[in-house]
Amino acid sequence: MSKLSEKELSSLNALLKEEELLVNKFNNLADQATDSEIKSELQDIATRHQSHFNKLYSHLS
């Protein structure tokens, strides 16, 4: 793998923070939801953002 530039690392770091925020936000919303369908959809969204985070993070190794 080629070495990432400072600008690329900075952008990747910003994207990781955004995805982490979204994972936490949707997990918190799911925890507060009382409707099972809404809770499930919010958990699915959190899972998708966790997947995005993992894919982005893989570029660091």
C-alpha positions as CSV (number, residue, x, y, z in Angstrom):
1,M,0.0,0.0,0.0
2,S,1.3,3.5,-0.8
3,K,1.9,6.0,2.0
4,L,-0.9,8.5,2.5
5,S,-0.2,12.2,2.3
6,E,-0.9,14.5,5.3
7,K,-3.9,15.9,3.4
8,E,-5.3,12.4,2.8
9,L,-4.7,11.4,6.4
10,S,-6.5,14.6,7.6
11,S,-9.5,13.8,5.3
12,L,-9.6,10.2,6.4
13,N,-9.5,11.3,10.1
14,A,-12.4,13.7,9.5
15,L,-14.4,11.0,7.8
16,L,-13.7,8.5,10.6
17,K,-14.9,11.1,13.2
18,E,-18.1,11.7,11.2
19,E,-18.9,8.0,10.9
20,E,-18.1,7.4,14.6
21,L,-20.5,10.2,15.5
22,L,-23.2,8.8,13.2
23,V,-22.8,5.3,14.7
24,N,-23.2,6.7,18.2
25,K,-26.1,8.9,17.3
26,F,-28.1,6.1,15.7
27,N,-27.3,3.7,18.4
28,N,-28.5,6.2,21.0
29,L,-31.7,6.9,19.0
30,A,-32.3,3.1,18.7
31,D,-31.9,2.7,22.5
32,Q,-34.6,5.4,23.0
33,A,-37.0,4.1,20.4
34,T,-40.1,2.4,21.7
35,D,-41.5,1.2,18.3
36,S,-39.7,-2.1,17.3
37,E,-39.7,-1.3,13.6
38,I,-38.2,2.1,14.1
39,K,-35.7,0.7,16.6
40,S,-34.7,-2.0,14.1
41,E,-34.2,0.6,11.3
42,L,-32.1,2.8,13.5
43,Q,-29.9,-0.2,14.4
44,D,-29.5,-1.1,10.8
45,I,-28.4,2.5,10.0
46,A,-25.9,2.4,12.9
47,T,-24.6,-0.9,11.5
48,R,-24.2,0.6,8.0
49,H,-22.2,3.5,9.4
50,Q,-20.1,1.1,11.5
51,S,-19.3,-0.7,8.2
52,H,-18.3,2.6,6.6
53,F,-16.1,3.3,9.6
54,N,-14.4,-0.1,9.3
55,K,-13.8,0.3,5.6
56,L,-12.2,3.7,6.1
57,Y,-10.1,2.5,9.0
58,S,-8.8,-0.3,6.9
59,H,-7.0,2.3,4.8
60,L,-4.8,3.1,7.7
61,S,-3.1,-0.3,7.9
